[in-house]
Amino acid sequence: MSIAGNTEITADMVGSIAVSKSMVETTSSLITSHIEVVGKYVKYDTTIPEGSLFYRPQLMTSEELPNSIIKDIPENYTVYSLKVDMHSTYGNSIMPNDFIDLYFKAVDDNNYIIFGKFIESIKVLAVKDSTGHHVFSSSSNHVPAELLFAVKDEYFLLLRKAGYIRTNSIEIVPVPRNKNYTDKPGDTQITSEEIRAFINAKAIDARQNEGTDVTITD
């Protein structure tokens, strides 16, 4: 039986076979010990066919699993899920650990279009399909449905407010950047006070014990 991506390798999945050195790739990546395999995970973009040998680039530790990033989110940060599709991810070119910008699009009360950079330098934690699988894993349908990233609670609240506003054609647009942007990321920050003000003008924060416990949008 093949071992799919993200699967933990257990002892019953591993066997031994004697082969001639001339029949295998004798590099330092070839694994010859059960100890180095059992308890590891198959990388999310890899499937190991039944009867295959194990190589180190195929495996990862539990700490390297994409979901492990979510467990290490700092205090006062919240995970946000942004709905996407193949088009908005530029043909599936946005990947985990990339740093991207978020742009904002809306139509104001005078029918003018509002468009500009909203939040910059956001690290993508995961890209998932509609079934919750990592889109680059062997078990995925490879059609992106959501980007996961973590932002300060203040930014999370703004993004959620924008999503609840029922008018003005609100749209949050992910924009990928180049490799240098990811290799040398800046601080995650709001770049448009005008957009922040527009969103806040359309919503009222819920306050506990002050006579209201809902957020109101127009």
DASULCOR-V948818 format. One record per residue. RES is the residue in one letter. SS is DSSP state (a for helix, b for strand, c for the rest). Layout:
RES_SS, RES_SS
This chain:
M_c, S_c, I_b, A_c, G_c, N_c, T_c, E_b, I_c, T_c, A_a, D_a, M_a, V_c, G_c, S_c, I_c, A_c, V_c, S_c, K_a, S_a, M_a, V_c, E_c, T_c, T_c, S_c, S_c, L_b, I_c, T_c, S_c, H_a, I_a, E_a, V_c, V_c, G_c, K_c, Y_b, V_b, K_c, Y_c, D_c, T_c, T_c, I_b, P_c, E_c, G_c, S_c, L_c, F_c, Y_b, R_a, P_a, Q_a, L_b, M_b, T_c, S_a, E_a, E_a, L_c, P_c, N_c, S_a, I_a, I_a, K_a, D_c, I_c, P_c, E_c, N_c, Y_b, T_b, V_b, Y_b, S_b, L_b, K_b, V_c, D_c, M_c, H_c, S_c, T_c, Y_c, G_c, N_c, S_c, I_c, M_c, P_c, N_c, D_c, F_b, I_b, D_b, L_b, Y_b, F_b, K_b, A_b, V_b, D_c, D_c, N_c, N_c, Y_c, I_b, I_b, F_b, G_b, K_b, F_b, I_b, E_b, S_b, I_b, K_b, V_b, L_b, A_b, V_b, K_b, D_c, S_c, T_c, G_c, H_c, H_b, V_c, F_c, S_c, S_c, S_c, S_c, N_c, H_c, V_c, P_c, A_c, E_b, L_b, L_b, F_b, A_b, V_b, K_b, D_a, E_a, Y_a, F_a, L_a, L_a, L_a, R_a, K_a, A_a, G_a, Y_a, I_c, R_c, T_c, N_c, S_c, I_c, E_b, I_b, V_b, P_b, V_b, P_b, R_c, N_c, K_a, N_a, Y_a, T_a, D_a, K_c, P_c, G_c, D_c, T_c, Q_b, I_b, T_c, S_c, E_a, E_a, I_a, R_a, A_a, F_a, I_a, N_a, A_a, K_c, A_b, I_b, D_c, A_c, R_c, Q_c, N_c, E_c, G_c, T_c, D_c, V_c, T_c, I_b, T_b, D_c
